[in-house]
Amino acid sequence: MTTAAAPRYYCDAAEHFVGASGVEADPVYAGSRGASGRVDGPRRKARFHGPRALTEAGVSLLLVADTGNGAVRSIDTRAGVVNTVITLEDICSIEHVQEFTPSGLACDGELLVIADPRNHVVWSYDLRSFRLALLAGSPGAHGDVDGAAGQARFWLPIGVSLASDGRGFIVSEARGHRLVSRSGDVRTLGR
């Protein structure tokens, strides 16, 4: 007896959906091909606007950078439900910004890290306490500066992945890659 492979999820920003490979003839898992919007609810009735990245945050939880909506969304793959987790309003409650453009996500099981190129910063969201914080950088202040959280500067951070040693996150930006610790310390990796 063979077991089916777990689906691989991906974002289709141009067609506004989250897809799954290897599960159904129709690759649309959540959202609707070509129909943008911000609607929470059952996965096929939900709407996204230009989702750019996703990460697994547990056995049955996906987190999606819904860039066009300026939001981070969750998909409970067991229940088949989409919800909004973080919005511009949430970001504005801790920092004054005009726009929130999540473009890259990574999760270590406890901490979600979000690259925001419009603001040149990296945000964090604690999945246990539901606490949102500015992890590194200063909104609107771009540059190429290593250092402690608020002293560091980024230039268009667009992607995030877990560091291979599990002790931080690799942020991809226009000028290269930076290692960001869980406390927000930033160090440039070899160029």
Disulfide bonds with the S-S distance in Angstrom:
none
